[in-house]
Amino acid sequence: MRAITRGAALSAVALVLAGAGPSRNYAVEGTCGGFRATSVGMTDGACMGLVWQGQDQGSDGPKMPRGLLALEGGDWLVSDLGGWEAGKGGLWRLSFDRDRTPQWRKLLSGLSMPHTIARGPGGRIYVSEMNRILTLDIGAADPARTLRTVIGDLPDNRLHDNRHPLSSFVFDTNGDLLVNVGAPSDRCLDRQGRGRADARGRCVEEAQTGQVRRHAYLGDGRWAEDSTVFASGLRNSIALVRHSSGTILQAENSVDLNDPAHPFEEVNVLRQGGHYGWPYCVDMQTPLPGWSAAQSRCNQRDKPVALMPPHAAPLDMLYYSGAMFPEWRGRLLMTWHGYRRTGGRIMAVEVDEAGVPLSDTNGYYAIYPRGALRYPANTPSVRGKIITPRWDNVAGQHPRGTPVVMAVAADGSIWVTDDKSRAILRIARP
């Protein structure tokens, strides 16, 4: 566990393997801010460098890198989902030689789908698993021996194949933990396509899932095990962020209809007691099949502040405060992980003084391989700029991006995990 191993990184041109589909490898040539440059098409004044990519499943480093946290001195923590089954995940520490060759040290193994890594009150490190939030001392000789559960018994993935309950969290201004408890189904329907309702006519899953919970901070690194419901009607709140003003934003991964143009993803400003529509409504006021108008009550839900492209799958948000890109300072950066034509992008969203996204009316969104489509008429859509406009698959050069989590380094560069390509990337100045 304590041994340090040298990481491997790709330097050859990517190949398309016969029968295996497009290669997930990033070819590199030249430099991008001191790292090897990829050919991913970026907005003016930015480039994308390759920090590390695993060559094969037997090489060192995470199998599915997800969370990122910058440490003092230039090291990083990386959470490793490992796979969509319990016990395959881990936590790694990434450091570099003088020539920037990656070195990996595995701190934890046997975790169940870990995702978020964050610093909490007192500077301690906190990590989310599928069904708990834990803390550890990464500076210990054996960090695994310092592991302690902070919040346990969260809903997990044991009873179904759906991945939405993947836990994520943010700390509120008072230290409370706001924890995502995603929905265990797509639309809460039975096999006949009818709503699975309780005696009140509400989705039977709502009482315990499809919500963001609040765990009160008790001080000294302790939180109440019991929780209250902060906001509900939220299918998947992996992407959570708190603005310095106190605003809590959630980016919704909406339901998985087969229509590539519907439904749209949402950005919501969360408020205490708010209900944001799942599983009854999508977009601004569109009811979903399986639920009656009386059950849906779409005109009574808390409406999104803005829409995003359908199936974009937002997985992370952060407010950029680095020095490298002053033109993005204060903006909300979002990763769009989705595998359909709208995914594979990072957007810099314009916001107001409270961190709330600004919106356009009758706007357009880009699709791969080229072109743009229009948002629904007279609806708000996120206003901003795609900073990775050409991250589609290019044979022999790079895959379509599947960005997960971002983190800002001390120099202001933006580091990004790409879980399907088993890569860590860095956005910097050319």
C-alpha positions in Angstrom: 0.0 0.0 0.0 2.8 2.5 0.8 4.9 1.8 -2.2 5.2 4.6 -4.8 5.0 3.5 -8.4 5.8 5.4 -11.6 2.8 6.2 -13.7 2.6 5.6 -17.4 1.4 8.0 -20.0 0.7 7.9 -23.8 3.0 9.5 -26.3 2.1 7.5 -29.4 -0.6 8.3 -32.0 -4.0 6.8 -31.0 -5.1 3.7 -32.9 -8.6 2.4 -33.7 -8.6 -1.2 -32.8 -10.4 -3.6 -35.1 -13.7 -4.5 -33.7 -13.2 -2.5 -30.5 -14.7 0.8 -31.7 -13.0 4.2 -31.5 -9.8 4.4 -29.5 -10.0 6.3 -26.2 -6.4 7.4 -26.4 -5.1 11.0 -26.6 -2.3 11.6 -29.0 0.1 14.3 -28.1 2.4 16.7 -29.9 4.1 19.8 -28.6 3.4 21.4 -25.2 0.6 23.1 -23.5 1.7 25.1 -20.5 4.5 22.7 -19.8 2.6 19.4 -20.3 2.3 17.5 -23.5 -0.4 19.0 -25.7 -3.5 17.2 -27.1 -5.1 18.3 -30.3 -8.5 18.9 -28.7 -9.9 22.1 -30.2 -10.2 24.8 -27.6 -11.5 28.3 -27.3 -9.0 31.1 -28.2 -6.2 31.5 -25.6 -6.5 28.0 -24.1 -5.0 24.6 -24.8 -5.5 21.1 -23.3 -2.6 19.2 -22.0 -2.4 15.5 -21.1 -1.2 15.0 -17.5 -1.6 11.2 -17.4 -3.4 8.4 -19.2 -3.5 4.8 -18.2 -2.3 2.6 -21.1 -4.1 -0.5 -20.0 -6.2 -1.9 -17.1 -3.1 -3.4 -15.6 -1.1 -0.1 -15.3 -0.8 2.0 -12.2 -3.3 4.7 -11.3 -7.1 4.9 -11.2 -9.2 2.8 -13.5 -12.0 5.3 -13.6 -10.8 8.7 -12.3 -13.6 10.9 -11.0 -13.0 13.3 -8.1 -10.0 15.7 -7.9 -8.5 17.8 -5.1 -5.4 19.9 -5.3 -2.9 19.6 -2.3 -0.2 21.9 -1.2 3.1 21.3 -2.9 1.6 20.2 -6.3 0.2 16.8 -5.4 -3.4 15.7 -6.1 -6.0 13.4 -4.7 -8.0 11.4 -7.2 -11.0 9.2 -6.4 -11.3 6.0 -8.5 -14.8 4.8 -9.2 -13.1 1.5 -10.3 -16.3 0.2 -11.8 -20.1 0.2 -11.3 -20.0 -2.5 -8.6 -19.3 -2.3 -4.9 -15.8 -2.6 -3.6 -13.8 -1.8 -6.7 -13.0 1.8 -6.0 -10.1 3.6 -4.3 -8.3 6.8 -3.5 -5.0 7.7 -5.0 -2.3 10.3 -4.4 -0.7 11.7 -7.6 2.7 13.4 -7.5 5.4 14.2 -10.1 9.1 13.7 -10.7 11.2 16.7 -11.6 10.6 15.9 -15.3 6.8 15.7 -14.5 6.5 12.0 -14.8 3.5 11.0 -12.8 3.8 8.8 -9.6 0.9 7.1 -8.0 0.4 6.0 -4.5 -2.8 4.1 -3.5 -4.2 5.4 -0.2 -7.4 3.4 0.0 -8.9 0.4 -1.8 -12.1 -1.6 -1.6 -14.3 1.5 -1.7 -17.8 1.5 -3.2 -18.1 4.0 -6.1 -16.3 7.0 -4.5 -16.8 10.3 -6.1 -16.5 13.7 -4.4 -13.3 14.8 -2.5 -13.4 18.0 -0.5 -11.8 19.9 2.3 -14.1 20.5 5.2 -14.0 22.4 8.5 -10.6 22.3 10.0 -9.0 21.4 6.7 -9.7 17.7 6.9 -10.2 15.6 3.8 -13.7 14.1 3.1 -14.6 11.6 0.5 -18.0 10.3 -0.6 -18.7 6.6 -1.3 -22.0 5.3 -2.6 -23.6 4.9 0.8 -21.4 7.0 3.2 -19.1 10.0 3.6 -15.8 9.3 5.2 -12.7 11.2 6.4 -9.1 10.2 6.7 -5.6 11.6 7.4 -3.7 11.5 4.1 -0.5 12.4 5.8 -0.5 9.2 8.0 2.0 6.4 7.3 -1.1 4.2 6.6 -4.0 6.4 5.7 -6.4 3.4 5.7 -6.0 3.1 9.4 -7.2 6.6 10.0 -10.5 6.1 8.1 -13.6 7.2 9.9 -17.2 7.3 8.8 -18.8 10.7 9.1 -22.3 9.9 7.6 -23.3 6.3 7.1 -26.2 4.3 5.9 -27.0 6.4 2.8 -29.0 4.6 0.1 -26.7 2.5 -2.1 -26.8 0.5 -5.3 -27.4 -3.0 -3.9 -31.0 -3.5 -5.0 -31.0 -2.2 -8.6 -28.7 -1.4 -11.5 -29.5 2.3 -11.6 -26.5 4.6 -10.8 -28.3 7.7 -9.7 -27.8 7.4 -5.9 -24.1 8.0 -6.4 -23.3 10.3 -3.4 -22.0 13.8 -3.7 -21.9 16.7 -1.2 -21.0 20.3 -0.5 -20.5 22.1 2.8 -22.9 25.0 3.5 -21.7 28.3 4.9 -22.4 27.1 8.5 -20.6 23.8 8.0 -23.7 21.7 7.4 -23.3 18.9 4.9 -25.7 19.0 1.9 -25.7 15.4 0.5 -27.2 14.2 -2.8 -29.4 11.1 -2.5 -30.4 10.4 -6.1 -33.4 8.6 -7.4 -33.2 4.8 -7.7 -35.2 4.8 -11.0 -35.6 6.9 -14.1 -39.3 7.9 -13.7 -40.7 5.9 -10.8 -42.9 3.8 -13.1 -44.1 0.2 -12.9 -43.7 -2.3 -15.7 -46.9 -1.1 -17.3 -45.6 2.5 -17.5 -47.8 3.8 -14.7 -46.6 5.9 -11.8 -45.7 3.9 -8.7 -47.7 6.0 -6.3 -48.4 5.9 -2.5 -51.8 6.6 -0.9 -51.4 10.3 -1.6 -50.7 9.8 -5.2 -47.0 10.7 -4.9 -44.0 8.7 -6.2 -43.2 6.0 -3.6 -39.5 6.8 -4.0 -39.8 10.4 -2.9 -39.8 9.8 0.8 -36.2 8.7 0.9 -34.6 9.5 -2.4 -34.6 12.1 -5.2 -33.5 14.8 -2.8 -30.7 16.7 -1.2 -30.4 16.2 2.5 -29.0 18.5 5.2 -26.9 17.0 8.0 -26.3 19.6 10.8 -22.7 20.4 11.7 -22.1 19.5 15.4 -18.5 20.9 15.5 -15.2 19.2 15.8 -15.5 17.3 12.6 -18.9 15.7 13.5 -22.3 15.9 11.8 -25.7 14.7 12.8 -26.4 11.2 11.5 -30.1 12.1 11.1 -31.0 14.6 8.4 -33.7 16.9 7.1 -34.8 17.3 3.5 -33.3 20.4 2.1 -34.8 20.1 -1.4 -36.6 17.4 -3.3 -37.9 16.4 -6.8 -34.3 16.1 -7.9 -33.4 13.0 -9.9 -29.6 13.3 -9.8 -27.7 16.0 -7.9 -24.1 14.9 -8.5 -23.3 18.5 -9.6 -23.7 20.7 -6.6 -21.9 24.0 -5.8 -22.1 26.8 -3.2 -21.3 30.4 -4.2 -19.6 32.7 -1.7 -22.9 34.5 -1.4 -24.5 31.3 0.0 -26.4 30.4 -3.2 -26.6 26.6 -3.7 -26.8 25.4 -7.3 -27.8 22.0 -8.6 -27.4 20.8 -12.1 -30.0 18.1 -12.9 -29.4 15.0 -15.0 -32.9 14.7 -16.3 -34.7 11.5 -17.3 -33.4 9.1 -20.0 -36.1 9.3 -22.7 -35.0 7.9 -26.1 -35.6 11.2 -27.9 -32.1 12.8 -28.4 -33.7 16.2 -28.4 -35.7 15.8 -25.1 -35.8 16.4 -22.2 -33.5 19.3 -21.4 -31.1 19.3 -18.4 -31.7 21.9 -15.7 -29.9 24.3 -13.5 -31.7 24.9 -10.2 -31.2 27.4 -7.4 -32.0 25.2 -4.3 -34.1 26.6 -1.5 -35.2 25.0 1.7 -38.4 23.0 1.1 -38.3 23.4 -2.7 -39.6 20.7 -5.1 -38.1 20.7 -8.5 -40.4 18.4 -10.5 -39.0 14.8 -10.6 -40.6 12.4 -11.6 -43.6 14.4 -12.8 -42.2 17.3 -14.9 -39.2 18.2 -17.0 -38.0 21.3 -18.8 -40.1 24.3 -17.6 -43.6 22.8 -17.3 -43.7 19.6 -19.4 -45.5 16.7 -17.7 -44.0 13.2 -18.0 -46.0 10.2 -19.2 -47.3 7.9 -16.4 -48.5 10.7 -14.1 -51.8 12.5 -14.3 -52.1 16.3 -14.4 -53.4 16.2 -10.9 -50.3 14.3 -9.7 -47.8 16.3 -11.8 -48.9 19.8 -10.7 -46.2 21.2 -13.0 -47.3 24.8 -12.5 -46.5 24.5 -8.8 -43.0 23.2 -9.0 -39.8 25.3 -8.5 -38.8 26.0 -12.1 -35.2 25.9 -13.3 -33.3 29.1 -13.5 -32.1 27.9 -17.0 -32.0 24.9 -19.3 -29.0 23.1 -20.7 -28.8 20.8 -23.8 -30.7 17.5 -23.6 -28.7 14.6 -22.3 -25.7 16.8 -21.7 -25.3 15.1 -18.3 -23.7 17.8 -16.1 -21.5 16.2 -13.5 -19.6 19.1 -11.9 -19.7 22.8 -11.3 -17.2 25.3 -9.8 -16.8 29.0 -9.7 -13.5 29.9 -11.3 -11.2 32.1 -9.2 -7.8 31.4 -10.7 -5.3 33.9 -12.2 -4.5 32.1 -15.4 -7.8 33.0 -17.1 -9.0 36.4 -15.9 -11.7 36.4 -18.6 -13.4 33.5 -16.8 -12.9 34.7 -13.3 -16.2 34.5 -11.3 -17.9 32.4 -14.0 -19.5 29.0 -13.4 -17.6 26.2 -15.1 -19.7 23.1 -15.9 -18.7 19.7 -17.2 -21.1 17.9 -19.7 -20.2 14.2 -19.5 -23.1 12.9 -21.7 -22.4 10.3 -24.4 -24.9 11.7 -26.8 -24.3 14.6 -29.3 -24.4 17.3 -26.7 -21.9 15.8 -24.3 -18.1 16.1 -24.3 -17.9 19.8 -23.4 -17.0 22.3 -20.7 -18.9 25.6 -20.5 -18.1 28.9 -18.8 -21.5 30.3 -17.7 -22.1 33.9 -17.0 -23.6 34.6 -13.5 -24.9 37.5 -11.4 -23.4 38.8 -8.2 -25.1 35.9 -6.3 -23.7 33.3 -8.5 -27.0 32.6 -10.3 -26.5 31.7 -14.0 -27.7 34.3 -16.5 -29.8 33.1 -19.3 -30.8 33.8 -22.9 -34.2 33.4 -24.6 -34.5 31.6 -27.9 -30.9 30.4 -27.7 -29.1 27.6 -29.5 -26.9 24.7 -28.4 -24.1 23.0 -30.3 -24.2 19.3 -31.3 -21.6 16.9 -32.6 -20.3 16.4 -35.2 -21.4 19.9 -36.2 -24.3 22.3 -36.2 -26.6 23.7 -33.6 -30.2 23.3 -32.5 -32.6 25.7 -30.8 -33.9 25.6 -27.3 -37.7 25.6 -26.8 -39.3 28.9 -27.7 -39.4 31.5 -24.9 -37.4 29.4 -22.4 -34.3 30.5 -20.5 -31.0 28.7 -21.5 -27.6 29.1 -19.9 -25.6 32.0 -21.2 -21.9 31.6 -21.7 -19.2 30.1 -23.8 -18.1 26.5 -24.6 -14.4 26.4 -23.9 -13.9 23.0 -25.5 -15.8 23.5 -28.7 -14.1 20.7 -30.7 -13.8 17.7 -28.3 -15.6 15.2 -30.5 -13.9 12.0 -31.5 -11.2 12.5 -34.1 -9.7 9.2 -35.3 -6.0 8.9 -34.5 -6.1 12.1 -32.4 -8.5 12.0 -29.5 -11.8 10.6 -28.3 -14.9 12.5 -27.5 -14.4 13.9 -24.1 -16.2 12.5 -21.0 -15.3 15.2 -18.4 -16.3 14.5 -14.9 -14.7 16.7 -12.2 -12.7 19.9 -12.4 -10.3 21.5 -9.9 -8.3 24.7 -10.1 -4.5 24.4 -9.4 -2.5 27.1 -7.6 -1.4 28.6 -10.9 -5.0 28.9 -12.2 -4.9 26.0 -14.6 -8.0 23.8 -14.7 -7.5 20.1 -14.2 -10.2 17.6 -15.4 -10.8 13.9 -15.1 -12.0 11.9 -18.1 -13.3 8.6 -16.7 -14.0 6.7 -19.9 -10.6 7.5 -21.3 -8.8 6.9 -18.0 -7.1 10.3 -18.3 -6.3 13.5 -16.4 -6.2 16.6 -18.5 -5.1 20.2 -17.9 -6.5 23.4 -19.5 -3.9 26.1 -19.6 -2.5 28.9 -21.7 -0.6 27.8 -24.9 
